[in-house]
Amino acid sequence: MSQLAFVMEPSCIAKLQRRALLETAQYTLEPVPGTAHGQILSLHLDRCLSGSWECTAILGFKNRVRAVALKIEPWHGRCQVTDVELI
């Protein structure tokens, strides 16, 4: 998660960390083929009047599909994720 510090606010990183702990509670040490990586099934990006962007993504994994919503805003000459929702 430390790689995200450059592009995400600390509150967004904390939200992802909490969710990761919940999601991985049932994982075992032995890898199960096809569960390590997901794929992006759908990605949609909209520019808002405020200059920020809203991004929605549908992520597919072996046993489930997840939706993610991100708010991306300009910050010191680059973009930063300021809100994230995992649905």
Secondary structure, DSSP 8 states (H G I E B T S, - for coil): -GGGGGTB-HHHHHHHHHHHHHHTTT--SS--TT-S--EEEEEEEEE-TTS-EEEEEEEE-SS-EEEEEEEEEEETTEEEEEEEEE-
